[in-house]
Amino acid sequence: MATDSNYYVPESSKLPILTATGLGIAAYGAGSWVQGGSAMVFLLGSLLLAFVLYSWFSIVIRENRAGMNSDQLKRSYVWGISWFIFSEVMFFAAFFGALFYVRFVSSAHLEASADLLWNGFEFSWPLFTTPDMAVAGEAAKFKGPEAIIDPWHLPLINTIILLVSSVTVHFAHTALKKDNRKMFNSWLAITVVLGVVFLFFQVEEYIEAYRDLGLTLESGIYGTTFFLLTGFHGAHVTLGTFMLLIQLLRGLKGHFSHDDAFGFEASSWYWHFVDVVWAGLFIFVYVLGS
C-alpha cells in the first residue's frame, strides 16, 4: 500500500477477482438449489467468499491497527459503505416496485382480460387460486396458498426485535463515544443475540408457511414475492449479524476508540438500514398484504 495525506494507491491484489468468483459460484449454486439441484455448489461458493472476506478484512484491520490509514483513506471508506448501502436501497426498491406493479398495475390489466383467463376470475390480493388450479382443480401442480402468515404473530415479534436491536446498537455506539468499553461490548452483544433470535423466528415462520399454510415459492405470484422480499431481507440480517459479531470480537480484543471505530460504525449503519427495510416489509407485505 502506498499512501500519503492526499492520495492512496492500494497494492495489487487477487482478492477482488476471488470475491467475484465466490459470489458467482454462490449465485449459480443458489439458483440450481432452488430448482431442485444440490446445495453443494452454493456451499462451495459461500465458503470461498467467506475465506476471501476473512483474508481481506484481516489485512484492512492490521493496516488500521498499524496506523497506516490516512484521513483520505478513511473518507474513502465512508464513501464506500455509503454507496454500498445506497445500492442495497435500490436493490430492495426494485423488489418493492415489483410488488407494487403486481398489486396495483397488473390487476387492472388482468381484470380487463378476465374472459381470457378463467370463468369467474376476480383479482384479489393475495391470489389463492392459480391458473393451474382453475383448470386442474385438486390435481393442479402449482396451487395457491391455503392461508397467509398472520402479521400479528411472528412478524410482529420480529418487528419488535429489530426495532429494539436498532436501539441497542445505538447505545453501543454512544458507549463507545464515551470510551465506556464494558457497556459498548455489552450492548453490542445484546444486538448480536437479537439478530440471531430474529433469524430463528424467521425460520419458524417459513416452516409454518410450508407445513401448515401451503405458502411456498410455487404458490403463485404471492408466494414468489413473499419469499423474494422476506428471504433476501433474511440474508441481509444474516450478513449484518455476522458483521456485528466480528465487531464484537474486535471490541473484546480492545479495538476501537471514540475517534477511530469505522468498522463498527459501518456495521451499525448497515444494521439500521436492515431495520428500516423490515419496517417497510412488515407494513406492505404482512399488514397490507393480509
CORDA-V355847 format. One line per field, one symbol per residue. ss: DSSP state (a for helix, b for strand, c for the rest). phi: phi as a letter, one per 30 degrees, with the letter a starting at -180 (. if undefined). burial: 1 if it has 16 or more other C-alpha atoms within 10 Angstrom, else 0. A space follows every 50 residues. Layout:
BEGIN
ss = ???
phi = ???
burial = ???
END
This chain:
BEGIN
ss = cbbccccbbcccccaaaaaaaaaaaaaaaaaaaacccccaaaaaaaaaaa aaaaaaaaaaaaaaacccccaaaaaaaaaaaaaaaaaaaaaaaaaaaaaa aaaaaaaaaaaacaaaccccccccccccccaaaaaaaaaccccccccccc aaaaaaaaaaaaaaaaaaaaaaaaaaacccaaaaaaaaaaaaaaaaaaaa aaaaaaaaaaaacccccccaaaaaaaaaaaaaaaaaaaaaaaaaaaaaaa aaccccbccbcaaaaaaaaaaaaaaaaaaaaaaaaaaccc
phi = .cabdcbbbdddbcdedddddddddddddddddddjdddddddddddddd dddeddddddddddddidddddddddddddddddddddddeddddddddd dddccdedddddcedccadidbdbbdddccedddcciddddccdddabdd dccdededdddddddddddddddddddchcdddedddddddddddddedd dddddddddddccicbdccidddddddddddddddddeddddeddddddd dddjdibdcbbdedddddddddedddddedddddcddddc
burial = 00000000000000000110011111101101000000001110110110 01100000000000000011001000000010001001000100010010 01100010000000000000101001111111110000000111100110 10011001101111110111111111100010111111111101110110 01001100100011111011111011111100110110111111111101 1000110000111111111111111011001100110010
END
